[in-house]
Amino acid sequence: MPRLNPMPVEQDPLQFRKGSSVAAQSVSARFVVGRDRIGRWIVNDRDGKVGGMFVNEAAALRFARMEAGCDPALVCMAQEGTILELGLPSGIRTLAY
């Protein structure tokens, strides 16, 4: 269904951004959304205050966006090949392929 009031993605408060590196993402974004070692969707909070494990990507993004007060600058996706670990503020690990 088309949006009634189209707005550029970069201005849409419900959109998330993809960074160029895990280090840049973890510094600028408070919430990182990605997967753990067995494929579950994880939201990690840089501040270690909230987070969780989710059934699907949409649920994880919805949680992160709501916790971020719909500020797109605070939510990003983990880079491909990155493993998130629940419960660690710095719970981002990179896989070596």
Backbone bond lengths (Angstrom), bond angles and torsions (degrees), N, CA, C in turn:
res aa  C-N    CA-C-N  psi(-1)  N-CA   C-N-CA  omega(-1)  CA-C   N-CA-C  phi
1 M - - - 1.437 - - 1.530 108.27 -
2 P 1.313 118.70 129.21 1.456 120.95 179.07 1.522 111.27 -69.04
3 R 1.316 114.76 149.84 1.459 120.25 178.41 1.521 110.09 -73.16
4 L 1.322 116.66 143.47 1.453 120.55 -179.18 1.522 111.67 -70.80
5 N 1.299 117.08 -42.31 1.459 122.10 179.73 1.524 108.04 -119.94
6 P 1.335 117.80 82.54 1.454 118.96 -176.57 1.524 111.19 -61.25
7 M 1.322 114.89 140.74 1.458 121.11 178.65 1.520 106.45 -139.35
8 P 1.315 117.73 147.11 1.456 119.40 178.74 1.530 110.86 -56.73
9 V 1.327 116.27 142.75 1.459 121.68 -177.30 1.526 111.09 -54.02
10 E 1.338 117.41 -40.51 1.467 119.43 -177.23 1.528 113.10 -66.02
11 Q 1.332 118.00 -17.06 1.461 121.14 177.80 1.523 112.50 -100.71
12 D 1.315 117.86 -10.92 1.456 122.19 -177.70 1.527 109.74 -73.88
13 P 1.332 119.34 118.13 1.455 121.02 -177.07 1.520 113.75 -67.87
14 L 1.325 117.72 -14.23 1.461 119.63 179.64 1.518 113.15 -93.94
15 Q 1.313 117.33 0.48 1.457 120.53 178.68 1.525 109.35 -90.85
16 F 1.319 116.39 152.18 1.448 121.45 174.84 1.513 107.64 -109.44
17 R 1.315 116.31 166.45 1.451 118.49 -179.46 1.514 109.80 -118.29
18 K 1.297 114.66 155.14 1.456 121.00 177.34 1.516 107.75 -109.02
19 G 1.291 115.51 124.41 1.459 120.68 179.84 1.515 111.18 -87.81
20 S 1.335 115.66 172.96 1.454 119.58 -178.20 1.511 112.35 -90.87
21 S 1.327 118.02 -17.47 1.459 119.19 178.82 1.515 109.71 -150.49
22 V 1.331 115.66 157.13 1.454 120.47 179.62 1.515 110.12 -63.96
23 A 1.333 117.79 -40.39 1.466 120.77 -179.45 1.522 110.40 -61.70
24 A 1.326 117.59 -45.24 1.459 121.03 -179.85 1.521 110.08 -64.81
25 Q 1.328 117.73 -40.22 1.450 121.13 -179.91 1.515 110.65 -63.67
26 S 1.321 117.18 -46.84 1.448 119.84 -174.29 1.523 111.58 -68.55
27 V 1.330 118.66 -25.17 1.455 121.51 179.14 1.524 111.16 -80.46
28 S 1.328 117.67 -45.50 1.460 120.54 -173.45 1.523 113.74 -87.98
29 A 1.312 118.74 -30.43 1.458 121.58 -177.82 1.526 109.87 -103.01
30 R 1.310 115.34 138.13 1.460 118.40 178.25 1.525 111.02 -78.20
31 F 1.339 117.69 -37.59 1.459 121.80 -176.45 1.520 110.53 -111.87
32 V 1.329 116.15 130.44 1.461 122.16 176.81 1.526 107.17 -116.81
33 V 1.324 115.80 129.15 1.458 122.46 180.00 1.519 108.36 -109.51
34 G 1.318 116.75 129.75 1.463 121.31 179.31 1.521 110.48 -168.02
35 R 1.322 115.45 -159.76 1.465 120.81 -177.14 1.515 111.42 -119.03
36 D 1.342 114.76 153.00 1.455 119.57 174.95 1.521 109.53 -90.89
37 R 1.319 117.30 -173.30 1.476 122.23 -175.29 1.528 113.72 -59.66
38 I 1.333 117.22 -29.05 1.464 117.97 -178.31 1.530 112.95 -106.46
39 G 1.323 116.84 12.72 1.453 120.85 171.62 1.512 117.00 95.43
40 R 1.343 118.15 2.74 1.470 119.46 177.57 1.521 109.03 -74.63
41 W 1.336 116.03 149.23 1.465 121.43 179.51 1.516 109.62 -82.02
42 I 1.328 116.61 130.62 1.456 123.97 -174.68 1.524 109.56 -124.68
43 V 1.335 116.17 142.48 1.465 121.93 168.80 1.516 106.35 -117.28
44 N 1.330 116.07 121.35 1.457 122.01 176.31 1.516 109.34 -108.02
45 D 1.312 115.45 137.14 1.451 123.37 177.98 1.526 107.88 -103.05
46 R 1.307 117.38 123.35 1.463 121.97 179.52 1.525 110.67 -55.19
47 D 1.331 116.71 -34.43 1.462 120.75 -178.43 1.530 112.91 -83.10
48 G 1.333 117.49 -9.09 1.458 121.43 178.12 1.522 114.60 72.29
49 K 1.324 117.80 20.18 1.467 120.91 -177.12 1.517 113.63 -92.82
50 V 1.332 117.46 -36.42 1.466 121.52 179.87 1.525 107.97 -138.35
51 G 1.297 116.03 174.81 1.460 121.57 178.31 1.510 107.52 157.42
52 G 1.304 115.96 -177.52 1.451 117.71 178.51 1.502 113.84 173.34
53 M 1.322 113.12 176.03 1.451 123.55 178.71 1.527 106.34 -114.83
54 F 1.336 117.25 134.95 1.455 120.98 -171.39 1.520 111.66 -130.02
55 V 1.323 114.88 156.41 1.457 122.82 -178.00 1.520 111.79 -69.05
56 N 1.344 116.79 -35.92 1.460 119.46 -178.51 1.532 110.38 -148.35
57 E 1.311 114.99 171.68 1.460 121.78 -177.82 1.535 111.66 -62.27
58 A 1.317 117.00 -41.55 1.465 120.80 -178.25 1.528 111.18 -60.52
59 A 1.326 116.95 -42.49 1.465 120.61 179.80 1.526 110.61 -66.01
60 A 1.322 117.11 -40.78 1.468 121.18 178.78 1.522 110.94 -63.93
61 L 1.325 116.94 -44.82 1.468 120.46 179.17 1.523 111.48 -65.59
62 R 1.319 116.91 -40.26 1.467 120.78 179.48 1.535 109.96 -60.39
63 F 1.337 116.54 -45.73 1.456 121.21 178.79 1.533 111.01 -61.16
64 A 1.329 116.67 -49.07 1.466 120.68 -178.15 1.521 111.18 -61.69
65 R 1.324 117.21 -42.61 1.469 120.73 179.85 1.522 111.71 -64.23
66 M 1.319 116.93 -41.82 1.466 119.98 179.50 1.528 110.35 -66.39
67 E 1.318 117.83 -42.91 1.464 120.96 178.57 1.525 111.48 -65.06
68 A 1.320 116.40 -29.31 1.463 121.42 179.92 1.525 111.93 -84.70
69 G 1.314 117.84 3.61 1.459 120.77 -178.47 1.518 112.12 64.09
70 C 1.343 116.65 31.94 1.466 123.98 -179.68 1.534 112.78 61.75
71 D 1.329 117.13 24.19 1.468 121.67 175.71 1.528 108.02 -89.28
72 P 1.343 118.53 107.64 1.466 120.57 -175.55 1.524 113.70 -63.62
73 A 1.312 118.30 -20.19 1.461 121.27 179.37 1.523 112.02 -71.59
74 L 1.324 117.80 -16.23 1.458 121.01 -176.75 1.521 114.15 -96.01
75 V 1.340 118.16 -4.37 1.461 121.77 -177.32 1.520 110.04 -125.00
76 C 1.331 116.68 132.74 1.462 119.94 174.69 1.522 109.50 -144.88
77 M 1.306 115.54 162.75 1.459 122.45 175.95 1.523 108.75 -90.99
78 A 1.322 115.85 143.57 1.454 120.25 174.45 1.522 108.65 -67.27
79 Q 1.306 115.84 147.45 1.451 121.58 179.87 1.528 110.63 -67.78
80 E 1.316 117.42 151.05 1.464 122.90 177.77 1.533 108.78 -54.26
81 G 1.324 116.99 135.20 1.459 120.95 -179.96 1.514 113.93 87.37
82 T 1.339 116.58 7.86 1.458 121.82 179.98 1.518 109.58 -102.50
83 I 1.324 116.01 137.43 1.457 121.53 177.09 1.515 108.04 -109.40
84 L 1.328 116.39 130.23 1.461 120.68 174.64 1.517 108.95 -99.02
85 E 1.312 116.01 144.82 1.455 121.53 176.03 1.515 107.88 -118.46
86 L 1.316 115.95 127.30 1.453 121.69 -177.50 1.525 110.37 -69.92
87 G 1.324 115.26 139.62 1.452 120.33 173.71 1.505 115.65 92.60
88 L 1.315 118.41 -4.22 1.455 120.66 178.63 1.514 109.09 -113.87
89 P 1.331 118.85 122.52 1.461 119.74 178.71 1.519 111.80 -57.22
90 S 1.302 116.41 -33.47 1.470 119.51 177.87 1.525 108.80 -107.31
91 G 1.338 116.22 41.10 1.456 122.17 -172.66 1.512 114.64 -80.43
92 I 1.309 118.25 37.21 1.454 121.05 179.68 1.514 108.44 -105.65
93 R 1.302 116.68 124.96 1.457 122.73 178.06 1.521 108.76 -126.27
94 T 1.305 117.04 142.08 1.457 121.05 178.75 1.514 109.36 -104.45
95 L 1.317 116.17 132.81 1.467 121.15 177.04 1.520 109.46 -82.03
96 A 1.294 116.08 142.99 1.465 120.31 172.27 1.518 106.98 -96.75
97 Y 1.322 117.16 116.62 1.473 120.88 -179.55 1.500 109.66 -90.15
